[in-house]
Amino acid sequence: MFRFNKIVFVISNFIISFIFFIIIFKFRYSWINFIGIEKRTINFETLIYFIVYSFVLIIIMISFRLYEVNKINKITETIPLIFFVSFLTMSIFGVFFYITKLQFARFVFFIGFIVIPIIILVYNKMIFLLLIRNKKTVNLLYFGNEKNYFLLNDLIKEYSKWFSMNVDMILLNDDIRIFNEKIKNNDILIVDTDQYFNKDQINILNNYEINGGKIYSLIDIFEYFDQSLPAEIIQNSHYERFSSYKLDSFYNKYMKRFLDIIISIFLLIIFFPLIIILIFFIKATSKGKIFYKQSRMTVNNKKFFIYKFRSMKETDDKIINFTVKNDKRLTFIGKIIRPLRIDEIPQLINVLKGDMSLIGPRPERLELIEEIIKKYPLFKKRLLIKPGITGWAQVKYPYVNQIDQMNKKLSYDLYYINNISFSFDLIIFLYTIETIFFKKGGF
C-alpha cells in the first residue's frame, strides 16, 4: 500500500542527527591528530548537548514542513529551505550560548548544523524512493455517487505525483453484475459511507471484505492524504462525526483552556515591547484608532468583539469586503504587519477573556456566516468549538477572498474539529511558524 509514516522519518532523523554529532566530535578530537587540537573524550554533558541539538533541529524541520511528502520528494527545491533551517537553528543556539556564556565545541556545532541537515535530506529522499515511490501501482475502485467520485479523483491526481495510483469507479445505480466483476480487479475498494446501499450491494461488500479484500472509506482517504474532511462526503453522517461525546474530551474542555491562558500571558509579556512600538507607529502614520474591533461569532453561537491592530484605513464596517492582494485600504504599517500576522497580537486578549482559543477555526462575522451557509450548510459546524488565532485551515490553505473558496478551508476546519488533540495543536503551532516566516495565507 502507500503507507507514508512521518513518525518513522522523524525518529530516524533524530537518531541520525545524534550519531553524526558524535562522529563529527570523534573526527575532530579523537580519530585524527590535528595540529594544535588536544584530544578530548565525550562526556555526559556533551551527549546532552547533542541530544538537545538534534531535538531542536528536528522540531524546526517539522515547523517548516520538511516531512511533507512533496518536500521529501522534491529535494532540489528543498535545499534552500534546509540551509535556512540550518541558519535558524545555529542562530537560536548562538544566542543561547552568548547569553549563558556556556562552553561548547564550536567546530562540532558549526559543521554539524551545516552538514547534518543535508545528510538528513538525502537520507529521507532515498528512503522515500526505496520504500514508497518504487512500489507497484495501487489500483483503487470507488463505490458511491458520481459527484463525490470527482472529489476523490482530484485528490488522487494531486497525490499520484508521489504515489503511483489509478482510480476507477462503480456508481450506486450501476448493474450489480458489473459491480461484482469490477470489485475483483483492484487493490483497495473505497466506499462512500455517506450513501445508502441496497441488500445486494451490502452482500457483495461483505463477501469481498471477509475474503481478504481491503475496504477504505472515502473519509479515510481524505484524512490520510489531505488531512481534510470535505462537507460533501459527510452530509448524512455529520452528527456522528461531531458528537458531543467527542468534543467533551478532557483536553478540549479543560487542558486546552489552561494552555491558552498560560501561553497567552507568556506571549503578551514577550511581545510587550513590540506592542508599544506598534502603538506609536500606527498612531504616527495614519489617522484613526490604534485598535480595530469587530463583531464575530464564537462557540454556542455567541457574539464577541475581536481585537486587532488597525492595518487599514477606517471604512464602513457593515459592508462585507474581503482583503485582496495589494489592497488600497492597507496603511503603510498595515502592509508590514498584516502579512506577518502581527496585527493579530491583540487577539491574545480575546483568548484570555475566553472568547477565542490560540488554535481553532478563524472567527467570522455573523453576516458572512449567514451568506456562506446558504451554499455550505455545514459551515456552522465551526461554531462547535472556540475560534482561534491560528488553525489547521490557516496553515494548510492560502487566504481566501471569495465565498466560493470557503468550502476547501471548511474541509480543513472540519478535520480539525473531528481530530482535536494536544498533539494536533502542537503541530499546528509549529506549522504556524513557517506560515509567518514566509508570509503564507494573508495579504
VENDAJO-V546139 format. One record per residue. N is the residue number from 1. RES is the residue in three letters. PSI is psi in whole degrees, -180 to 180 (999 if undefined). D_CENTER is the distance of its C-alpha to the mean C-alpha in Angstrom with 1 decimal. Layout:
n	res	psi	d_center
N	RES	PSI	D_CENTER
N	RES	PSI	D_CENTER
This chain:
n	res	psi	d_center
1	MET	-176	23.9
2	PHE	40	20.6
3	ARG	131	19.0
4	PHE	99	16.3
5	ASN	108	15.6
6	LYS	-31	13.2
7	ILE	-39	15.1
8	VAL	-43	18.3
9	PHE	-44	17.1
10	VAL	-49	15.9
11	ILE	-45	19.2
12	SER	-36	21.4
13	ASN	-38	20.0
14	PHE	-45	20.8
15	ILE	-44	24.3
16	ILE	-47	24.9
17	SER	-48	24.1
18	PHE	-46	26.4
19	ILE	-42	29.1
20	PHE	-29	29.2
21	PHE	-40	29.6
22	ILE	-43	32.6
23	ILE	-45	33.9
24	ILE	-41	33.8
25	PHE	-48	35.5
26	LYS	-41	38.1
27	PHE	-42	38.7
28	ARG	-41	39.4
29	TYR	2	41.4
30	SER	-53	42.8
31	TRP	-35	43.1
32	ILE	141	44.6
33	ASN	96	47.3
34	PHE	140	46.1
35	ILE	129	48.9
36	GLY	0	48.5
37	ILE	117	45.7
38	GLU	151	46.7
39	LYS	140	45.6
40	ARG	151	42.9
41	THR	156	41.5
42	ILE	119	38.1
43	ASN	179	38.3
44	PHE	-40	36.0
45	GLU	-41	34.8
46	THR	-41	33.8
47	LEU	-39	31.9
48	ILE	-42	29.9
49	TYR	-47	29.1
50	PHE	-37	27.8
51	ILE	-45	25.7
52	VAL	-44	24.1
53	TYR	-50	23.8
54	SER	-41	22.0
55	PHE	-48	19.7
56	VAL	-40	18.6
57	LEU	-46	18.3
58	ILE	-40	16.0
59	ILE	-42	13.8
60	ILE	-37	13.8
61	MET	-40	13.1
62	ILE	-43	9.9
63	SER	-37	9.0
64	PHE	19	10.0
65	ARG	35	8.1
66	LEU	-1	11.7
67	TYR	8	11.2
68	GLU	145	9.8
69	VAL	-36	13.0
70	ASN	-33	13.8
71	LYS	-39	13.8
72	ILE	-39	16.0
73	ASN	-40	18.2
74	LYS	77	18.9
75	ILE	-37	20.4
76	THR	-35	22.5
77	GLU	-20	19.7
78	THR	-17	17.8
79	ILE	-47	20.9
80	PRO	-37	20.8
81	LEU	-38	17.3
82	ILE	-34	18.6
83	PHE	-37	21.6
84	PHE	-42	19.6
85	VAL	-43	17.8
86	SER	-47	21.4
87	PHE	-43	22.8
88	LEU	-43	20.3
89	THR	-44	20.8
90	MET	-38	24.6
91	SER	-43	24.5
92	ILE	-49	23.0
93	PHE	-33	25.6
94	GLY	-45	28.3
95	VAL	-41	28.0
96	PHE	-48	28.1
97	PHE	-32	31.2
98	TYR	-41	32.9
99	ILE	-43	32.6
100	THR	-17	33.6
101	LYS	22	36.2
102	LEU	148	35.3
103	GLN	142	36.8
104	PHE	159	34.6
105	ALA	100	35.2
106	ARG	-40	34.4
107	PHE	-48	34.9
108	VAL	-40	32.6
109	PHE	-54	30.0
110	PHE	-47	30.1
111	ILE	-40	30.7
112	GLY	-48	28.1
113	PHE	-13	25.2
114	ILE	-44	26.4
115	VAL	-45	27.2
116	ILE	-45	24.8
117	PRO	-35	21.5
118	ILE	-42	23.5
119	ILE	-44	24.8
120	ILE	-42	21.4
121	LEU	-47	20.3
122	VAL	-42	23.5
123	TYR	-47	23.3
124	ASN	-40	19.9
125	LYS	-44	21.2
126	MET	-44	24.4
127	ILE	-40	22.9
128	PHE	-45	20.8
129	LEU	-41	24.0
130	LEU	-43	26.2
131	LEU	-24	24.2
132	ILE	-58	22.2
133	ARG	-35	23.2
134	ASN	8	26.9
135	LYS	159	27.0
136	LYS	158	29.1
137	THR	134	27.9
138	VAL	124	26.5
139	ASN	119	28.4
140	LEU	142	26.7
141	LEU	121	28.7
142	TYR	136	27.4
143	PHE	113	29.5
144	GLY	-149	29.1
145	ASN	163	29.6
146	GLU	-38	29.5
147	LYS	-47	27.0
148	ASN	-24	24.2
149	TYR	-42	25.3
150	PHE	-36	24.5
151	LEU	-48	20.9
152	LEU	-44	20.8
153	ASN	-40	22.7
154	ASP	-41	20.3
155	LEU	-47	17.4
156	ILE	-39	19.7
157	LYS	-41	20.9
158	GLU	-43	17.6
159	TYR	-9	16.9
160	SER	-8	20.6
161	LYS	-30	20.3
162	TRP	-26	19.1
163	PHE	125	20.5
164	SER	112	24.1
165	MET	146	24.3
166	ASN	146	26.8
167	VAL	132	26.7
168	ASP	172	29.8
169	MET	152	30.5
170	ILE	125	33.0
171	LEU	159	33.3
172	LEU	-34	34.5
173	ASN	10	37.9
174	ASP	157	38.6
175	ASP	136	41.6
176	ILE	-29	41.2
177	ARG	-36	43.0
178	ILE	-41	40.5
179	PHE	-46	37.7
180	ASN	-33	39.6
181	GLU	-46	40.2
182	LYS	-32	36.7
183	ILE	-19	35.0
184	LYS	-19	36.9
185	ASN	53	35.5
186	ASN	165	31.8
187	ASP	-37	29.5
188	ILE	134	27.2
189	LEU	124	27.9
190	ILE	116	25.1
191	VAL	129	26.5
192	ASP	94	25.5
193	THR	-3	26.1
194	ASP	-4	26.1
195	GLN	168	29.5
196	TYR	131	33.0
197	PHE	148	34.9
198	ASN	176	38.7
199	LYS	-43	40.7
200	ASP	-41	41.2
201	GLN	-41	37.5
202	ILE	-40	36.6
203	ASN	-43	39.4
204	ILE	-44	38.1
205	LEU	-44	34.6
206	ASN	-44	36.0
207	ASN	-41	38.4
208	TYR	-44	35.7
209	GLU	-47	33.5
210	ILE	-13	36.4
211	ASN	18	37.6
212	GLY	2	34.5
213	GLY	147	32.4
214	LYS	123	28.6
215	ILE	125	27.1
216	TYR	145	23.5
217	SER	159	22.6
218	LEU	-35	20.9
219	ILE	-43	18.2
220	ASP	-45	17.8
221	ILE	-45	17.3
222	PHE	-38	14.6
223	GLU	-38	12.7
224	TYR	-52	13.3
225	PHE	-48	12.6
226	ASP	-8	10.2
227	GLN	49	8.7
228	SER	166	10.5
229	LEU	84	13.9
230	PRO	138	16.2
231	ALA	-30	19.0
232	GLU	-27	21.6
233	ILE	5	21.4
234	ILE	28	21.8
235	GLN	-36	24.6
236	ASN	0	27.0
237	SER	16	24.8
238	HIS	-27	22.6
239	TYR	-34	24.8
240	GLU	-41	24.2
241	ARG	-31	20.4
242	PHE	45	20.4
243	SER	154	23.6
244	SER	-28	24.5
245	TYR	-42	24.8
246	LYS	-41	21.1
247	LEU	-19	20.3
248	ASP	33	23.1
249	SER	158	21.6
250	PHE	-41	22.7
251	TYR	-47	19.3
252	ASN	-36	18.6
253	LYS	-33	22.2
254	TYR	-54	23.1
255	MET	-41	20.8
256	LYS	-41	17.9
257	ARG	-41	20.7
258	PHE	-47	22.3
259	LEU	-37	19.2
260	ASP	-46	18.8
261	ILE	-50	22.4
262	ILE	-49	22.5
263	ILE	-38	19.5
264	SER	-43	20.6
265	ILE	-45	24.1
266	PHE	-46	23.1
267	LEU	-37	21.1
268	LEU	-38	24.0
269	ILE	-45	26.4
270	ILE	-42	24.4
271	PHE	-1	24.0
272	PHE	-48	27.6
273	PRO	-40	29.3
274	LEU	-38	26.7
275	ILE	-44	27.3
276	ILE	-44	31.1
277	ILE	-44	30.8
278	LEU	-40	28.7
279	ILE	-44	31.3
280	PHE	-49	34.1
281	PHE	-36	32.6
282	ILE	-43	31.6
283	LYS	-36	35.1
284	ALA	-24	36.8
285	THR	-9	35.3
286	SER	153	35.2
287	LYS	145	37.1
288	GLY	-177	35.6
289	LYS	156	33.9
290	ILE	-44	31.5
291	PHE	146	29.1
292	TYR	132	27.9
293	LYS	149	27.6
294	GLN	146	27.0
295	SER	129	27.2
296	ARG	173	24.0
297	MET	142	23.4
298	THR	-170	22.0
299	VAL	148	22.3
300	ASN	25	25.6
301	ASN	33	26.1
302	LYS	147	27.2
303	LYS	149	27.5
304	PHE	166	26.7
305	PHE	123	26.8
306	ILE	144	23.7
307	TYR	139	24.5
308	LYS	159	23.5
309	PHE	135	25.4
310	ARG	123	27.3
311	SER	-1	26.0
312	MET	163	28.2
313	LYS	145	31.9
314	GLU	130	32.9
315	THR	-178	33.3
316	ASP	117	34.1
317	ASP	-14	31.3
318	LYS	-16	32.4
319	ILE	129	31.4
320	ILE	106	27.9
321	ASN	121	26.8
322	PHE	150	23.4
323	THR	139	22.8
324	VAL	166	23.3
325	LYS	137	23.2
326	ASN	39	26.1
327	ASP	128	26.9
328	LYS	-15	30.4
329	ARG	-16	29.9
330	LEU	136	27.8
331	THR	174	29.9
332	PHE	-47	30.2
333	ILE	-35	28.1
334	GLY	-36	25.6
335	LYS	-22	25.0
336	ILE	-49	23.9
337	ILE	-26	22.0
338	ARG	-49	20.1
339	PRO	-30	18.0
340	LEU	0	17.2
341	ARG	13	16.5
342	ILE	-26	19.5
343	ASP	-15	21.2
344	GLU	2	19.0
345	ILE	-43	20.4
346	PRO	-16	23.1
347	GLN	-12	20.6
348	LEU	-29	20.7
349	ILE	-41	24.2
350	ASN	-38	22.8
351	VAL	-45	20.7
352	LEU	-36	23.9
353	LYS	-17	25.9
354	GLY	4	23.7
355	ASP	-29	22.9
356	MET	170	19.2
357	SER	166	16.6
358	LEU	-36	14.3
359	ILE	130	11.3
360	GLY	180	11.9
361	PRO	147	12.6
362	ARG	139	14.3
363	PRO	142	18.1
364	GLU	162	20.4
365	ARG	150	24.1
366	LEU	-43	26.4
367	GLU	-40	28.0
368	LEU	-41	24.8
369	ILE	-43	23.7
370	GLU	-33	27.3
371	GLU	-42	27.0
372	ILE	-42	23.7
373	ILE	-15	24.9
374	LYS	-31	28.0
375	LYS	-35	25.9
376	TYR	86	22.9
377	PRO	-31	24.5
378	LEU	1	21.5
379	PHE	-29	19.8
380	LYS	-16	21.7
381	LYS	-23	19.8
382	ARG	-21	17.3
383	LEU	7	20.2
384	LEU	-21	20.2
385	ILE	169	18.1
386	LYS	144	18.1
387	PRO	163	16.2
388	GLY	165	13.9
389	ILE	-39	13.9
390	THR	169	10.2
391	GLY	174	7.9
392	TRP	-41	5.2
393	ALA	-35	7.6
394	GLN	-36	8.0
395	VAL	-17	5.0
396	LYS	-22	5.3
397	TYR	142	9.0
398	PRO	169	11.8
399	TYR	136	14.3
400	VAL	144	16.7
401	ASN	24	20.3
402	GLN	145	21.9
403	ILE	-33	22.1
404	ASP	-23	22.1
405	GLN	-7	18.5
406	MET	-25	17.3
407	ASN	-37	17.3
408	LYS	-44	14.2
409	LYS	-35	12.2
410	LEU	-38	14.1
411	SER	-35	13.0
412	TYR	-38	9.3
413	ASP	-42	11.1
414	LEU	-39	13.4
415	TYR	-43	11.1
416	TYR	-47	9.8
417	ILE	-36	13.5
418	ASN	-17	14.7
419	ASN	22	12.6
420	ILE	130	12.6
421	SER	168	13.3
422	PHE	-46	13.5
423	SER	-37	11.5
424	PHE	-43	8.5
425	ASP	-37	9.1
426	LEU	-42	9.6
427	ILE	-44	6.3
428	ILE	-42	4.9
429	PHE	-44	8.3
430	LEU	-42	8.1
431	TYR	-30	5.4
432	THR	-30	7.6
433	ILE	-47	10.5
434	GLU	-41	9.9
435	THR	-40	9.5
436	ILE	-45	12.8
437	PHE	-43	14.5
438	PHE	15	14.3
439	LYS	43	14.8
440	LYS	146	12.2
441	GLY	17	12.2
442	GLY	156	15.5
443	PHE	999	19.2
